[in-house]
């Protein structure tokens, strides 16, 4: 596990070196402009450029693999009007894909988050992995605000070890048993206090769910089989924070929507630095729907998924 984490860290460092070199040598950006574009200090940019030269990455051109990744990132940013995009290499073992992008997301966030800042985080397998990696690797305490009900989704897993994170959790289920119950929960002071922290956070991390029979929301029992069939028959492709979308990224009208304990998609779209973390063939249609709905500013995924998103 330590070797895998070190390898991913090296991939992330090399990708940052390639991006800095691309902007500096091909994009003709100044070091200050690159610093602003990547969300890094100017000193960090200078070190990356130096390392790119010393390592041989820059030899009148950027190595073909890094160049291709940069092209994919730029094309995705252009196609879906994204502020940023970060791609990791596609894993040899497809079972590693969620953990790979989660590790990359935790590194991306760690390089950009100021001290004592808050992060909003959604529920789901990949988002939960991001939280666990952040809490284990951060030097300081990470303060995370849950975006949904469902306390268990945000607790550390059994292998987390030292969990250096302060959690602000909504004391409620993910999906209430009735519309009346959801309305009552949303008026509770303890819930409103957590919701007031959401716009104060500097970043928002959300997973993207596909409407599949092994989806986290279905396996956990939060979504009933009846609700699942209803959503499927009405054109649902996937969800963010249990708000279900059609192929064009439009939110589906359903009784379920009025029982969900999470901020509206309008609220999410108004936030800055909303990071979507998802990858894999089964997620392509759902990620596409979310991108078409313009709910994200930043996408973290793998190269194979990026190719599929561009060909969609």
Secondary structure as the mmCIF struct_conf table of DSSP 4:
data_model
#
loop_
_struct_conf.conf_type_id
_struct_conf.id
_struct_conf.beg_label_comp_id
_struct_conf.beg_label_asym_id
_struct_conf.beg_label_seq_id
_struct_conf.end_label_comp_id
_struct_conf.end_label_asym_id
_struct_conf.end_label_seq_id
HELX_RH_AL_P HELX_RH_AL_P1 UNK A 2 UNK A 21
HELX_RH_PI_P HELX_RH_PI_P1 UNK A 22 UNK A 26
BEND BEND1 UNK A 27 UNK A 27
HELX_RH_AL_P HELX_RH_AL_P2 UNK A 31 UNK A 38
TURN_TY1_P TURN_TY1_P1 UNK A 39 UNK A 39
HELX_RH_AL_P HELX_RH_AL_P3 UNK A 42 UNK A 55
TURN_TY1_P TURN_TY1_P2 UNK A 56 UNK A 56
STRN STRN1 UNK A 58 UNK A 58
BEND BEND2 UNK A 59 UNK A 61
STRN STRN2 UNK A 62 UNK A 62
HELX_RH_AL_P HELX_RH_AL_P4 UNK A 64 UNK A 80
TURN_TY1_P TURN_TY1_P3 UNK A 81 UNK A 81
BEND BEND3 UNK A 83 UNK A 83
STRN STRN3 UNK A 84 UNK A 88
HELX_LH_PP_P HELX_LH_PP_P1 UNK A 89 UNK A 91
BEND BEND4 UNK A 92 UNK A 93
HELX_RH_3T_P HELX_RH_3T_P1 UNK A 94 UNK A 96
HELX_RH_AL_P HELX_RH_AL_P5 UNK A 97 UNK A 110
TURN_TY1_P TURN_TY1_P4 UNK A 111 UNK A 112
HELX_LH_PP_P HELX_LH_PP_P2 UNK A 113 UNK A 114
TURN_TY1_P TURN_TY1_P5 UNK A 115 UNK A 116
STRN STRN4 UNK A 118 UNK A 121
BEND BEND5 UNK A 124 UNK A 124
HELX_RH_AL_P HELX_RH_AL_P6 UNK A 125 UNK A 137
BEND BEND6 UNK A 139 UNK A 140
STRN STRN5 UNK A 142 UNK A 146
BEND BEND7 UNK A 147 UNK A 147
STRN STRN6 UNK A 148 UNK A 148
BEND BEND8 UNK A 149 UNK A 149
HELX_RH_3T_P HELX_RH_3T_P2 UNK A 151 UNK A 154
BEND BEND9 UNK A 155 UNK A 155
HELX_LH_PP_P HELX_LH_PP_P3 UNK A 156 UNK A 157
TURN_TY1_P TURN_TY1_P6 UNK A 158 UNK A 159
BEND BEND10 UNK A 162 UNK A 162
STRN STRN7 UNK A 165 UNK A 168
BEND BEND11 UNK A 171 UNK A 172
BEND BEND12 UNK A 174 UNK A 174
STRN STRN8 UNK A 175 UNK A 175
BEND BEND13 UNK A 177 UNK A 178
HELX_RH_AL_P HELX_RH_AL_P7 UNK A 179 UNK A 186
TURN_TY1_P TURN_TY1_P7 UNK A 187 UNK A 187
HELX_RH_AL_P HELX_RH_AL_P8 UNK A 189 UNK A 198
TURN_TY1_P TURN_TY1_P8 UNK A 199 UNK A 200
BEND BEND14 UNK A 202 UNK A 202
STRN STRN9 UNK A 203 UNK A 207
STRN STRN10 UNK A 209 UNK A 210
TURN_TY1_P TURN_TY1_P9 UNK A 213 UNK A 214
HELX_RH_AL_P HELX_RH_AL_P9 UNK A 216 UNK A 219
TURN_TY1_P TURN_TY1_P10 UNK A 220 UNK A 221
BEND BEND15 UNK A 222 UNK A 223
HELX_RH_AL_P HELX_RH_AL_P10 UNK A 225 UNK A 233
TURN_TY1_P TURN_TY1_P11 UNK A 234 UNK A 235
STRN STRN11 UNK A 238 UNK A 240
TURN_TY1_P TURN_TY1_P12 UNK A 241 UNK A 242
STRN STRN12 UNK A 243 UNK A 245
TURN_TY1_P TURN_TY1_P13 UNK A 247 UNK A 248
BEND BEND16 UNK A 249 UNK A 249
HELX_LH_PP_P HELX_LH_PP_P4 UNK A 250 UNK A 250
STRN STRN13 UNK A 251 UNK A 251
HELX_LH_PP_P HELX_LH_PP_P5 UNK A 252 UNK A 253
HELX_RH_3T_P HELX_RH_3T_P3 UNK A 255 UNK A 259
STRN STRN14 UNK A 260 UNK A 260
STRN STRN15 UNK A 262 UNK A 262
HELX_RH_AL_P HELX_RH_AL_P11 UNK A 265 UNK A 270
BEND BEND17 UNK A 271 UNK A 273
STRN STRN16 UNK A 274 UNK A 277
BEND BEND18 UNK A 280 UNK A 280
HELX_RH_3T_P HELX_RH_3T_P4 UNK A 281 UNK A 283
HELX_RH_AL_P HELX_RH_AL_P12 UNK A 284 UNK A 292
TURN_TY1_P TURN_TY1_P14 UNK A 293 UNK A 294
BEND BEND19 UNK A 297 UNK A 297
STRN STRN17 UNK A 298 UNK A 302
HELX_RH_AL_P HELX_RH_AL_P13 UNK A 303 UNK A 311
#
